[in-house]
Amino acid sequence: MTRWNQGTPWPRCPPEHGGMPRTSRAAAAFRPGLSTVETLAALALLAVVMASTMPVFVRHGRLLADSRQERVAIEELANQAAWLVALPVDRRAAALATLAPSAVAARRLPGAELTATRGPSPLGDRVVLNLAWHATGRREHPLSLAVWLPAPPEGTP
């Protein structure tokens, strides 16, 4: 059995590459590795992809922060509504006048303001709680939650 490059004065490429001498220009096409042009093209493509996806990641981070704030605001409104329903009838008016966000909501929602409007309804007193804070669009369009307070029993002032 003879070797494929045996007896040649210079090393030859393997037969699957045509058996050409390694020193020829045609053999250079079979060299493993990357050329400078290929490397620069790959880096340019990578830079374009990174530059186009960066705004997506930034927007995603902002949406996550906004959704966390909205979750805290919804929990605050639900807690305030449950607290108002549990209060005795004679203490509700004073509680509505002094309504304020909790310490957690005040810490997580910058500039949080909690307001309430009360009105009559066939189901009892309708109270709408509004929570606004310093975020894009939240001053003009605060989160709202309506709760119906049961009417006092007959015969109570």
N, CA, C and O of each residue as an XYZ file, in Angstrom:
628
protein
N       0.849     -1.172      0.000
C       0.000      0.000      0.000
C       0.895      1.236      0.000
O       1.830      1.339      0.795
N       0.603      2.158     -0.887
C       1.416      3.363     -0.984
C       0.631      4.550     -0.468
O      -0.597      4.610     -0.540
N       1.388      5.477      0.048
C       0.737      6.705      0.510
C       0.441      7.594     -0.681
O       1.136      7.521     -1.695
N      -0.585      8.436     -0.575
C      -1.009      9.258     -1.712
C      -0.012     10.344     -2.068
O       0.012     10.791     -3.215
N       0.829     10.795     -1.107
C       1.825     11.819     -1.444
C       3.248     11.262     -1.466
O       4.218     12.018     -1.415
N       3.360      9.969     -1.540
C       4.680      9.343     -1.495
C       5.409      9.546     -2.822
O       4.834      9.342     -3.891
N       6.620      9.932     -2.751
C       7.456     10.079     -3.920
C       7.321     11.418     -4.614
O       7.836     11.574     -5.722
N       6.658     12.387     -4.018
C       6.549     13.706     -4.639
C       7.546     14.636     -3.976
O       7.812     14.493     -2.783
N       8.105     15.586     -4.717
C       9.098     16.481     -4.135
C       8.481     17.500     -3.176
O       9.220     18.082     -2.381
N       7.191     17.744     -3.205
C       6.551     18.689     -2.286
C       5.286     18.047     -1.716
O       4.731     17.133     -2.326
N       4.823     18.514     -0.553
C       3.610     17.924      0.008
C       2.413     18.228     -0.876
O       2.282     19.338     -1.393
N       1.554     17.259     -1.047
C       0.372     17.425     -1.873
C      -0.870     17.449     -0.981
O      -0.853     16.946      0.142
N      -1.953     18.046     -1.506
C      -3.245     18.035     -0.809
C      -3.815     16.622     -0.864
O      -3.413     15.834     -1.720
N      -4.714     16.298      0.001
C      -5.345     14.980     -0.044
C      -6.107     14.798     -1.355
O      -6.482     15.783     -1.991
N      -6.340     13.550     -1.766
C      -7.027     13.296     -3.034
C      -8.414     13.917     -3.109
O      -8.847     14.296     -4.197
N      -9.132     14.036     -1.982
C     -10.476     14.632     -2.028
C     -10.447     16.101     -2.427
O     -11.476     16.658     -2.808
N      -9.275     16.737     -2.345
C      -9.115     18.124     -2.777
C      -8.422     18.220     -4.132
O      -7.967     19.301     -4.507
N      -8.334     17.161     -4.844
C      -7.764     17.187     -6.179
C      -6.303     16.824     -6.232
O      -5.745     16.752     -7.327
N      -5.650     16.590     -5.109
C      -4.252     16.193     -5.101
C      -3.308     17.254     -5.614
O      -2.213     16.921     -6.067
N      -3.682     18.509     -5.561
C      -2.832     19.587     -6.061
C      -1.746     19.899     -5.043
O      -1.928     19.674     -3.847
N      -0.637     20.408     -5.508
C       0.420     20.776     -4.555
C      -0.076     21.880     -3.607
O      -0.857     22.743     -4.008
N       0.372     21.846     -2.383
C      -0.058     22.834     -1.385
C       0.464     24.225     -1.690
O      -0.080     25.204     -1.180
N       1.465     24.339     -2.478
C       2.031     25.651     -2.767
C       1.289     26.372     -3.876
O       1.570     27.544     -4.128
N       0.359     25.723     -4.543
C      -0.344     26.376     -5.643
C      -1.462     27.275     -5.112
O      -1.870     27.158     -3.956
N      -1.943     28.159     -5.957
C      -3.033     29.069     -5.567
C      -4.325     28.304     -5.354
O      -5.117     28.665     -4.484
N      -4.553     27.269     -6.119
C      -5.773     26.482     -5.970
C      -5.817     25.800     -4.614
O      -6.896     25.628     -4.045
N      -4.680     25.416     -4.093
C      -4.638     24.758     -2.789
C      -4.968     25.739     -1.674
O      -5.429     25.328     -0.609
N      -4.740     27.019     -1.897
C      -5.033     28.022     -0.876
C      -6.521     28.094     -0.571
O      -6.899     28.479      0.535
N      -7.360     27.737     -1.510
C      -8.807     27.755     -1.286
C      -9.222     26.692     -0.283
O     -10.303     26.791      0.297
N      -8.414     25.702     -0.069
C      -8.764     24.611      0.834
C      -8.176     24.791      2.223
O      -8.326     23.915      3.074
N      -7.512     25.909      2.466
C      -6.936     26.159      3.789
C      -8.044     26.389      4.801
O      -8.986     27.131      4.524
N      -7.949     25.772      5.957
C      -8.933     26.063      6.990
C      -8.660     27.434      7.612
O      -7.519     27.896      7.618
N      -9.704     28.086      8.136
C      -9.527     29.371      8.789
C     -10.336     30.456      8.095
O     -11.008     30.207      7.095
N     -10.262     31.660      8.640
C     -11.022     32.792      8.130
C     -10.083     33.847      7.571
O      -8.988     34.068      8.089
N     -10.526     34.479      6.524
C      -9.747     35.592      5.993
C     -10.157     36.875      6.709
O     -11.154     36.895      7.431
N      -9.409     37.916      6.513
C      -9.703     39.200      7.144
C     -11.038     39.752      6.657
O     -11.797     40.322      7.440
N     -11.324     39.588      5.386
C     -12.581     40.096      4.841
C     -13.768     39.362      5.455
O     -14.780     39.981      5.784
N     -13.650     38.045      5.609
C     -14.738     37.282      6.226
C     -14.953     37.706      7.668
O     -16.091     37.843      8.118
N     -13.862     37.915      8.393
C     -13.954     38.336      9.789
C     -14.603     39.709      9.896
O     -15.467     39.912     10.749
N     -14.207     40.652      9.051
C     -14.804     41.990      9.082
C     -16.293     41.944      8.712
O     -17.103     42.660      9.300
N     -16.643     41.109      7.747
C     -18.057     40.989      7.368
C     -18.875     40.414      8.515
O     -19.987     40.873      8.775
N     -18.338     39.421      9.197
C     -19.047     38.831     10.337
C     -19.201     39.844     11.464
O     -20.263     39.917     12.081
N     -18.169     40.621     11.744
C     -18.255     41.643     12.788
C     -19.245     42.740     12.421
O     -19.983     43.221     13.280
N     -19.268     43.133     11.166
C     -20.229     44.154     10.732
C     -21.658     43.639     10.868
O     -22.539     44.368     11.323
N     -21.890     42.407     10.484
C     -23.225     41.814     10.617
C     -23.636     41.713     12.079
O     -24.783     41.998     12.425
N     -22.714     41.313     12.931
C     -22.989     41.233     14.359
C     -23.309     42.608     14.939
O     -24.218     42.737     15.759
N     -22.576     43.628     14.525
C     -22.830     44.989     15.009
C     -24.209     45.476     14.574
O     -24.905     46.124     15.355
N     -24.610     45.176     13.354
C     -25.936     45.590     12.875
C     -27.029     44.889     13.664
O     -28.013     45.522     14.047
N     -26.876     43.612     13.912
C     -27.886     42.870     14.677
C     -27.982     43.401     16.104
O     -29.082     43.579     16.627
N     -26.842     43.654     16.732
C     -26.859     44.172     18.101
C     -27.476     45.568     18.158
O     -28.244     45.871     19.072
N     -27.148     46.410     17.195
C     -27.697     47.774     17.186
C     -29.195     47.764     16.946
O     -29.905     48.629     17.459
N     -29.687     46.814     16.184
C     -31.124     46.786     15.919
C     -31.910     46.144     17.053
O     -33.094     46.442     17.207
N     -31.301     45.280     17.848
C     -32.034     44.647     18.946
C     -31.917     45.403     20.262
O     -32.714     45.157     21.168
N     -30.970     46.299     20.403
C     -30.817     47.026     21.661
C     -32.058     47.839     22.041
O     -32.447     47.800     23.208
N     -32.698     48.568     21.130
C     -33.920     49.284     21.519
C     -35.034     48.353     22.008
O     -35.848     48.745     22.843
N     -35.069     47.152     21.499
C     -36.079     46.188     21.953
C     -35.836     45.837     23.416
O     -36.778     45.775     24.206
N     -34.584     45.608     23.778
C     -34.271     45.277     25.161
C     -34.532     46.454     26.096
O     -35.016     46.257     27.211
N     -34.224     47.651     25.668
C     -34.482     48.841     26.486
C     -35.984     49.014     26.705
O     -36.418     49.273     27.827
N     -36.771     48.876     25.656
C     -38.232     49.007     25.764
C     -38.803     47.917     26.663
O     -39.721     48.169     27.443
N     -38.267     46.720     26.558
C     -38.730     45.621     27.405
C     -38.478     45.931     28.884
O     -39.330     45.657     29.729
N     -37.327     46.495     29.192
C     -37.034     46.867     30.577
C     -37.990     47.922     31.098
O     -38.421     47.863     32.250
N     -38.324     48.889     30.250
C     -39.273     49.932     30.674
C     -40.667     49.356     30.882
O     -41.358     49.733     31.829
N     -41.085     48.454     30.014
C     -42.397     47.826     30.177
C     -42.459     46.999     31.458
O     -43.486     46.985     32.136
N     -41.378     46.316     31.791
C     -41.348     45.561     33.040
C     -41.492     46.482     34.249
O     -42.230     46.173     35.185
N     -40.795     47.599     34.229
C     -40.893     48.549     35.342
C     -42.303     49.116     35.446
O     -42.835     49.244     36.549
N     -42.919     49.458     34.310
C     -44.289     49.980     34.320
C     -45.277     48.942     34.832
O     -46.185     49.276     35.593
N     -45.111     47.687     34.424
C     -46.049     46.655     34.878
C     -45.892     46.383     36.372
O     -46.874     46.087     37.053
N     -44.657     46.481     36.889
C     -44.469     46.328     38.338
C     -45.181     47.443     39.092
O     -45.819     47.192     40.114
N     -45.076     48.674     38.594
C     -45.754     49.789     39.252
C     -47.267     49.620     39.192
O     -47.952     49.894     40.177
N     -47.797     49.179     38.069
C     -49.243     48.983     37.965
C     -49.720     47.874     38.897
O     -50.798     47.975     39.483
N     -48.925     46.824     39.036
C     -49.300     45.746     39.959
C     -49.361     46.261     41.389
O     -50.294     45.937     42.124
N     -48.383     47.054     41.790
C     -48.386     47.635     43.142
C     -49.599     48.544     43.309
O     -50.237     48.535     44.362
N     -49.925     49.330     42.282
C     -51.065     50.248     42.367
C     -52.386     49.485     42.477
O     -53.259     49.871     43.254
N     -52.536     48.420     41.717
C     -53.773     47.632     41.784
C     -53.915     46.978     43.151
O     -55.007     46.961     43.718
N     -52.820     46.441     43.687
C     -52.863     45.858     45.030
C     -53.217     46.907     46.076
O     -53.967     46.629     47.011
N     -52.678     48.110     45.917
C     -52.987     49.188     46.870
C     -54.471     49.555     46.822
O     -55.109     49.710     47.863
N     -55.015     49.692     45.613
C     -56.441     50.014     45.495
C     -57.312     48.911     46.084
O     -58.294     49.205     46.766
N     -56.975     47.660     45.838
C     -57.758     46.548     46.388
C     -57.678     46.519     47.910
O     -58.683     46.265     48.573
N     -56.498     46.776     48.475
C     -56.358     46.809     49.936
C     -57.161     47.952     50.548
O     -57.820     47.778     51.574
N     -57.102     49.127     49.911
C     -57.869     50.273     50.432
C     -59.372     49.998     50.357
O     -60.113     50.344     51.276
N     -59.822     49.376     49.263
C     -61.250     49.058     49.124
C     -61.692     48.057     50.182
O     -62.754     48.225     50.783
N     -60.901     47.027     50.417
C     -61.254     46.040     51.442
C     -61.276     46.683     52.824
O     -62.117     46.341     53.656
N     -60.359     47.609     53.069
C     -60.324     48.308     54.360
C     -61.573     49.171     54.542
O     -62.149     49.214     55.629
N     -61.994     49.863     53.466
C     -63.194     50.699     53.565
C     -64.451     49.872     53.815
O     -65.316     50.276     54.592
N     -64.555     48.721     53.163
C     -65.738     47.870     53.352
C     -65.779     47.331     54.774
O     -66.861     47.184     55.342
N     -64.619     47.033     55.362
C     -64.576     46.459     56.700
C     -64.808     47.483     57.810
O     -65.065     47.110     58.955
N     -64.717     48.776     57.475
C     -64.897     49.812     58.503
C     -66.351     49.890     58.960
O     -67.265     49.628     58.179
N     -66.561     50.247     60.218
C     -67.934     50.508     60.658
C     -68.518     51.703     59.895
O     -67.780     52.582     59.448
N     -69.826     51.728     59.752
C     -70.510     52.752     58.961
C     -70.209     54.154     59.476
O     -70.043     55.074     58.674
N     -70.134     54.342     60.783
C     -69.942     55.676     61.339
C     -68.521     56.214     61.123
O     -68.307     57.415     61.286
N     -67.550     55.377     60.766
C     -66.168     55.834     60.570
C     -65.795     55.992     59.095
O     -64.682     56.418     58.786
N     -66.699     55.659     58.188
C     -66.367     55.696     56.759
C     -66.124     57.111     56.237
O     -65.182     57.330     55.476
N     -66.943     58.055     56.625
C     -66.795     59.423     56.112
C     -65.438     60.005     56.514
O     -64.763     60.636     55.701
N     -65.049     59.790     57.757
C     -63.755     60.301     58.228
C     -62.607     59.587     57.510
O     -61.594     60.209     57.189
N     -62.759     58.301     57.260
C     -61.708     57.540     56.572
C     -61.555     58.012     55.124
O     -60.435     58.102     54.620
N     -62.656     58.311     54.459
C     -62.581     58.799     53.081
C     -61.922     60.172     53.006
O     -61.249     60.490     52.025
N     -62.115     60.982     54.041
C     -61.523     62.321     54.050
C     -60.009     62.264     54.269
O     -59.285     63.136     53.789
N     -59.537     61.269     54.971
C     -58.102     61.175     55.290
C     -57.413     60.045     54.530
O     -56.401     59.516     54.989
N     -57.939     59.683     53.403
C     -57.387     58.585     52.621
C     -55.980     58.926     52.127
O     -55.756     60.007     51.582
N     -55.028     57.997     52.318
C     -53.640     58.191     51.878
C     -53.055     56.848     51.468
O     -53.466     55.810     51.987
N     -52.101     56.856     50.544
C     -51.477     55.585     50.150
C     -50.663     54.984     51.287
O     -50.180     55.699     52.165
N     -50.518     53.674     51.262
C     -49.729     52.992     52.282
C     -48.244     53.306     52.089
O     -47.849     53.894     51.083
N     -47.435     52.907     53.063
C     -45.990     53.161     52.992
C     -45.353     52.420     51.812
O     -44.448     52.944     51.163
N     -45.824     51.211     51.538
C     -45.269     50.434     50.417
C     -45.582     51.131     49.100
O     -44.701     51.282     48.254
N     -46.831     51.558     48.920
C     -47.212     52.240     47.676
C     -46.491     53.572     47.541
O     -46.068     53.937     46.444
N     -46.347     54.296     48.630
C     -45.656     55.586     48.571
C     -44.178     55.400     48.204
O     -43.593     56.245     47.527
N     -43.581     54.295     48.653
C     -42.177     54.042     48.348
C     -41.986     53.575     46.902
O     -41.021     53.970     46.247
N     -42.893     52.743     46.407
C     -42.732     52.160     45.064
C     -43.330     52.998     43.944
O     -42.938     52.855     42.786
N     -44.276     53.872     44.279
C     -44.915     54.718     43.268
C     -44.553     56.168     43.560
O     -45.113     56.759     44.484
N     -43.644     56.753     42.811
C     -43.207     58.115     43.110
C     -44.342     59.118     42.949
O     -45.004     59.162     41.912
N     -44.558     59.922     43.985
C     -45.594     60.948     43.945
C     -47.003     60.394     43.966
O     -47.902     60.986     43.370
N     -47.223     59.264     44.642
C     -48.541     58.618     44.663
C     -49.570     59.488     45.379
O     -49.316     60.006     46.466
N     -50.739     59.639     44.748
C     -51.864     60.377     45.335
C     -53.103     59.504     45.232
O     -53.454     59.030     44.152
N     -53.757     59.297     46.357
C     -54.959     58.481     46.416
C     -56.152     59.382     46.723
O     -56.163     60.086     47.733
N     -57.143     59.356     45.854
C     -58.356     60.161     46.053
C     -59.574     59.255     45.960
O     -59.521     58.155     45.410
N     -60.672     59.753     46.516
C     -61.917     58.982     46.492
C     -63.083     59.920     46.222
O     -63.122     61.045     46.720
N     -64.028     59.441     45.429
C     -65.290     60.156     45.203
C     -66.417     59.228     45.624
O     -66.400     58.029     45.342
N     -67.406     59.817     46.311
C     -68.509     59.033     46.860
C     -69.804     59.506     46.248
O     -70.014     60.706     46.072
N     -70.670     58.572     45.922
C     -71.959     58.915     45.344
C     -72.991     57.842     45.643
O     -72.640     56.705     45.961
N     -74.261     58.203     45.541
C     -75.322     57.220     45.825
C     -75.461     56.224     44.673
O     -75.114     56.507     43.526
N     -75.976     55.065     45.021
C     -76.191     53.997     44.048
C     -77.302     53.096     44.579
O     -77.500     53.021     45.791
N     -78.024     52.415     43.704
C     -79.054     51.488     44.197
C     -78.476     50.359     45.052
O     -79.201     49.762     45.847
N     -77.211     50.062     44.905
C     -76.588     48.994     45.675
C     -75.987     49.474     46.995
O     -75.505     48.655     47.776
N     -76.003     50.750     47.255
C     -75.373     51.332     48.437
C     -74.529     52.512     47.995
O     -74.671     52.991     46.870
N     -73.654     52.984     48.869
C     -72.759     54.084     48.499
C     -71.688     53.563     47.542
O     -71.019     52.568     47.821
N     -71.538     54.254     46.407
C     -70.506     53.885     45.427
C     -69.301     54.781     45.663
O     -69.405     56.006     45.601
N     -68.164     54.169     45.933
C     -66.923     54.901     46.158
C     -65.953     54.501     45.044
O     -65.700     53.317     44.819
N     -65.416     55.510     44.352
C     -64.425     55.270     43.308
C     -63.075     55.753     43.842
O     -62.887     56.935     44.131
N     -62.149     54.813     43.964
C     -60.798     55.136     44.417
C     -59.919     55.366     43.191
O     -59.929     54.562     42.259
N     -59.166     56.454     43.189
C     -58.249     56.787     42.089
C     -56.844     56.887     42.641
O     -56.606     57.534     43.661
N     -55.907     56.236     41.952
C     -54.509     56.291     42.357
C     -53.688     56.796     41.171
O     -53.659     56.173     40.110
N     -53.024     57.934     41.371
C     -52.172     58.529     40.335
C     -50.763     58.653     40.897
O     -50.578     58.827     42.102
N     -49.775     58.564     40.019
C     -48.377     58.732     40.414
C     -47.599     59.286     39.238
O     -48.113     59.385     38.124
N     -46.338     59.648     39.503
C     -45.485     60.240     38.472
C     -44.991     59.153     37.517
O     -43.942     58.550     37.741
N     -45.744     58.915     36.474
C     -45.363     58.003     35.392
C     -46.043     58.526     34.138
O     -46.992     59.307     34.217
N     -45.562     58.102     33.001
C     -46.107     58.590     31.743
C     -47.584     58.252     31.645
O     -47.951     57.078     31.600
N     -48.434     59.269     31.612
C     -49.864     59.095     31.440
C     -50.640     58.784     32.691
O     -51.866     58.701     32.626
N     -49.995     58.605     33.837
C     -50.721     58.222     35.050
C     -51.312     59.412     35.802
O     -52.223     59.226     36.608
N     -50.831     60.599     35.568
C     -51.471     61.771     36.179
C     -52.795     62.067     35.468
O     -53.792     62.391     36.114
N     -52.798     61.956     34.136
C     -53.999     62.247     33.356
C     -55.003     61.094     33.416
O     -56.212     61.321     33.360
N     -54.506     59.861     33.530
C     -55.365     58.680     33.536
C     -54.985     57.775     34.705
O     -54.291     56.775     34.521
N     -55.443     58.129     35.916
C     -55.077     57.303     37.076
C     -55.814     55.964     37.043
O     -56.833     55.809     36.371
N     -55.270     55.006     37.785
C     -55.966     53.733     37.954
C     -57.152     53.958     38.874
O     -57.054     54.694     39.856
N     -58.269     53.326     38.557
C     -59.494     53.507     39.347
C     -60.056     52.156     39.752
O     -59.909     51.156     39.048
N     -60.702     52.158     40.905
C     -61.390     50.971     41.394
C     -62.665     51.421     42.081
O     -62.628     52.272     42.969
N     -63.793     50.854     41.673
C     -65.087     51.199     42.283
C     -65.456     50.128     43.299
O     -65.268     48.934     43.066
N     -65.973     50.573     44.405
C     -66.431     49.665     45.454
C     -67.775     50.180     45.970
O     -67.979     51.386     46.105
N     -68.673     49.262     46.253
C     -69.977     49.629     46.792
C     -69.993     49.284     48.263
O     -69.822     48.129     48.654
N     -70.202     50.311     49.071
C     -70.254     50.117     50.518
C     -71.692     49.784     50.893
O     -72.614     50.490     50.483
N     -71.896     48.741     51.651
C     -73.262     48.376     52.032
C     -73.929     49.503     52.807
O     -73.302     50.186     53.616
N     -75.199     49.673     52.539
C     -75.964     50.717     53.239
C     -76.086     50.328     54.705
O     -76.093     49.145     55.043
N     -76.180     51.338     55.577
C     -76.319     51.013     57.003
C     -77.657     50.318     57.245
O     -78.628     50.584     56.536
N     -77.717     49.457     58.211
C     -78.973     48.772     58.516
C     -80.058     49.761     58.902
O     -79.772     50.855     59.389
N     -81.289     49.374     58.684
C     -82.439     50.232     59.010
C     -82.414     50.579     60.495
O     -82.138     49.726     61.339
N     -82.702     51.826     60.798
C     -82.792     52.283     62.175
C     -81.500     52.839     62.734
O     -81.485     53.280     63.883
N     -80.396     52.837     61.963
C     -79.155     53.452     62.442
C     -79.028     54.828     61.829
O     -79.431     55.024     60.682
N     -78.485     55.781     62.550
C     -78.390     57.150     62.021
C     -77.376     57.286     60.913
O     -77.192     58.378     60.377
